[in-house]
Amino acid sequence: MVYRYRSLVKKTAIVFIITVTLPILQTSAFKIKENTLLKSTISLQNKQWTFIIYMDADNDLEKAALKSINSMEYSGSNKDINIIVQLDTKTIFKGVRRYYITKDMDAWSIRSEIIQNLSEKDMGNPDTLVDFVEWAIKHYPARRYCLVLWDHGNGWQGGICYDETSKSHLSMLDLKQAMNEIKKFNDKNIDLILFDACLMGMLEVYYQIRETTDVIVGSEDVIWGEGCPYHMILHDLKNKPESNASTLGKIIIENYADYYSSFSIAMGAFYNNLLADNIVNKLDSLAQLLIENTKEYKKEIKKAIEETKTFDVGDYKTNYRDLYDFAQEIKNLVPDKDVKEAAGELMKSIDNTKIFSTQNKNRGAYGLSIYLPVKKSDYKDEYNIIDLSIATHWDDFIRKYIKTNDSVNFFE
């Protein structure tokens, strides 16, 4: 099985293959209908949900993308749900295709209508994302919208949606720009954003788009295979199409956990519009206290970091650690009363902002990670310009900790 993350060491994706047998939807070949007929499927009335799936497979995920679309076809659009996909591949076809996903039990072919054939697009350009989402909202209106970003991911460091033809990807600044423009067009937040990509379930990513979406779902760990099991997710949503965004977030995670039950999992759903008033404020308070106490309790802080759950991928060290677990270790190990209290408040804020999370083979994972390197060589200066660093003292704490514990390579 392939899992999907983007390495910062090489320009191409690192792909790990594990020989296993996956449940359902296993195929050895796919055929895409060579159909350029642009058939109108425009909704005349608002449905309950429109899924807007931005599927960037202009890389080594082409076959996984076809499997994913076929899983969507097991359910298909109906009177309550629109399923719209924009698909870009590297070699299977030229240009970009937009599909209206309809029910089809043929696991060997994509039979949904191609509603638009477009010239080649740069899926790593925020303007391409904005154009697709605005087009989907205009032609397929609904009470609620679920935006899916499907591709390789690497948290705040590597972003998401890698287009190998254009040699680009969506950075944190790109993502913020795109989501702000989408909100302006839609005149309200997107109800739910699902990052169907590795390592995107982290505070830095969520805070970057905090004012543009109500609920956000992502994985601290890798995302396996063809990604989320849409045949299961959409089946459950069809049974309760009036479900709100928080309910859908739980449906997504529960089905992902069921589908990949024998693999490592660490996913969470959060009220993203509550991040600033809850988690981020509490994080800032703890960071300031840790800065004040770094020298006195450097051994205890070091031990807390070492004990915190990390999300490395093979030999690739992400320096992503579970935020709740870190706060818990700080509370347990640092004797200072104020630090203990601040760590406890941060833990409560995560609980109060979280809708649902689950883990498998990831003890210490509570649904939300954060960047916490321990060496100067691992600290990336780009971290200073993302919104979380601007809004809090977390980046200051990281630099202070590294300076205190590394007597040779310290920050000037």
Secondary structure as GFF3:
##gff-version 3
##sequence-region A 1 412
A	DSSP	beta_strand	31	32	.	.	.	ID=ss1
A	DSSP	beta_strand	47	57	.	.	.	ID=ss2
A	DSSP	alpha_helix	62	73	.	.	.	ID=ss3
A	DSSP	beta_strand	81	89	.	.	.	ID=ss4
A	DSSP	beta_strand	96	100	.	.	.	ID=ss5
A	DSSP	beta_strand	109	110	.	.	.	ID=ss6
A	DSSP	beta_strand	113	118	.	.	.	ID=ss7
A	DSSP	alpha_helix	126	139	.	.	.	ID=ss8
A	DSSP	beta_strand	142	150	.	.	.	ID=ss9
A	DSSP	alpha_helix	155	158	.	.	.	ID=ss10
A	DSSP	beta_strand	160	163	.	.	.	ID=ss11
A	DSSP	beta_strand	168	170	.	.	.	ID=ss12
A	DSSP	alpha_helix	172	186	.	.	.	ID=ss13
A	DSSP	beta_strand	190	196	.	.	.	ID=ss14
A	DSSP	alpha_helix	203	208	.	.	.	ID=ss15
A	DSSP	beta_strand	213	219	.	.	.	ID=ss16
A	DSSP	alpha_helix	230	239	.	.	.	ID=ss17
A	DSSP	alpha_helix	245	259	.	.	.	ID=ss18
A	DSSP	beta_strand	265	271	.	.	.	ID=ss19
A	DSSP	three_ten_helix	272	274	.	.	.	ID=ss20
A	DSSP	pi_helix	276	280	.	.	.	ID=ss21
A	DSSP	alpha_helix	281	293	.	.	.	ID=ss22
A	DSSP	alpha_helix	298	307	.	.	.	ID=ss23
A	DSSP	beta_strand	320	322	.	.	.	ID=ss24
A	DSSP	alpha_helix	323	333	.	.	.	ID=ss25
A	DSSP	alpha_helix	337	353	.	.	.	ID=ss26
A	DSSP	beta_strand	354	360	.	.	.	ID=ss27
A	DSSP	beta_strand	369	371	.	.	.	ID=ss28
A	DSSP	three_ten_helix	376	378	.	.	.	ID=ss29
A	DSSP	three_ten_helix	381	385	.	.	.	ID=ss30
A	DSSP	alpha_helix	387	391	.	.	.	ID=ss31
A	DSSP	alpha_helix	394	405	.	.	.	ID=ss32
###
